[in-house]
Amino acid sequence: MNYLLEAIKLAEENVLQGGRPFASVIVKENQIIATGSNLSAQTKDPTAHAEMLAIQKASQVLQSESLKGCELYTTSEPCPMCLGALYWAELDKVIFAMPGKEVAKFYPAERRYHKPSTFYGEFALPYHKRTLPMQCLQIPEGDALFKHWHDKNIG
């Protein structure tokens, strides 16, 4: 079975239901264990991306936050949010059908992601230099929280 074609089929179905052309398939040992279609338009949830939903489902199936031994097939190069989740999930490989810069020709929202001043470029900057104002307020309670967790779970 061509898993990339399965992702494309799911994305086409999503488009017919008013969604966006993004879908993902997670495979382990030549078996599909989870799928996800981008539901952001339908749910009004900007985090409801295909990769995120597929990761959540696969984690439940495997009862693990690690997806080592799995591959993800998806219709487009993952956005920065999904890319971060893919690294956290520890997948073995990601295969996509179209690079983001090509998707941008058809999907206007994607155009802003590939400018140096947005998303990809922003992640490379220290937090205090990003266009989204961020500041770190280190307080003793924050330190105590992480120390408590460490002592309970690792220490």
N, C-alpha and C positions, 0 to 999 in steps of 0.2 A: 504494500500500500504506500502511496506517496503521501506522506503526512503534510507536506506543504500544500498539496492540492486539497486536502481535507480542510486545512485552515482557510484556504481561499473559498471553498464551498460554504463554510460557516459564515464567513464575512459577507458573501453574496446574500445568504439568507437574512443576515442582520440588516443589510441595506434594504431589502424588501420589507422589513418590519420597521423602517424609519430610523435605523441605526447607521453607524459609520462603518466604513469598509475595513475593519480591523478585527481579526480573530486569531486565536492561538490554540495550539494542540500540544500537550505534554505527553511524551512517550517514554516508557520504561520497558526494557527488554522486549522491544518490538510490539508493545501493546499501548494503545491510547489509554491513559489513566485519568486525563482531565482535559477539558476544553474551556475556552472562554471567548466570548464575543464582547466587543466594546459596547457597554450599556450607558455611557455618559449622557447621550442625548435622551434616551428613554427615562433614565432615573434622575437626571439633573445632578449627577454626582461626578465631579471631575476626576475622581480616582477610580472609576469603574472601567478601567482599561482592560482589554482582552488578556494581556499578560498577567496583570494583577489578579484577575478573577480565576484564571487557570492555575496560577500558583496557589491561591487559597484552596481551590478544590483538590489539587494534587497533594497538598500538605495534609488535608483531612483524610484522603484515601490512604496515604502512607503513614499517617499519624506521626509526622515528623516535620520539623521546620527546615530540614535539609533535604534537598531534592537531588543529592548526588546519585549518579547513575541514570539521570533523566536528561532528555533533550527537549527543547522547546522549538516548535515550528510556528512562525507567525508571518502575517501578511506584510508587515512593514518593519523597518529598523526601529527598535524600541526607543521610546522617548526617554528622557533622563530619569523620570520617576520609575518607569518600568525597568530601566537598566539597573538602577540601584537595587530594586527588588530582586532582579535576576542574580545579581552578585550575592545578595544576602541569602538567596535560596540555594546557592551552590550548584546550579545545574552544570552538567558536563559540557553542553554545547547549545548554542542558539543559532537557528537557521531562519533567515527572513527572505521574503520574495522581492522586496523593493527597498532601496536605500531611501532614507528620509528626504534627501534633496530631490529625488525623483518624485516622491509622494507629494512634495510641495507644489509641483506643477499642477496637480489635480485637487489638492486639499489646502485651501488658503491658510487655515490655522497653522499648518505645518511650516509655512514660510518663516514665521517669526522665530521658530526654534533653531534655525540654522544661521542666524546672524550672530556675529561674535559677541554682541552686546546682550544676548539673551541665552537662556537655558544652558546650552553646552558651555558657552563662554563664562557664564555666571558661576558654574560649578568649579571652574578652575581658579576663581578668585578667593582670597580669604574672606570669611563671612562679613567682616566690617567694611569691605570694599564693594559689596554687591549692590545692585540697584534696589533690591528689596531691603529696606532698613532692618538691620539685625544688630543686637548687642548682647553681650554676655554679662549677666549679673551673678557673679559667683557669691553665694551666700552660704553660711555654715550649714543650714538645713539641707541644702542640695548635696553637699559633701557627705553629711550624715546619712542621707537616703542611700547613696551608692555604697557607702561603707557598710551599712546595715545589710543591704542585699548581698554584697560580697561575703560578709561574714556568715550569713545564713546559707548561701548557696555554694560558695567556693572555699571559704576560709576553714 
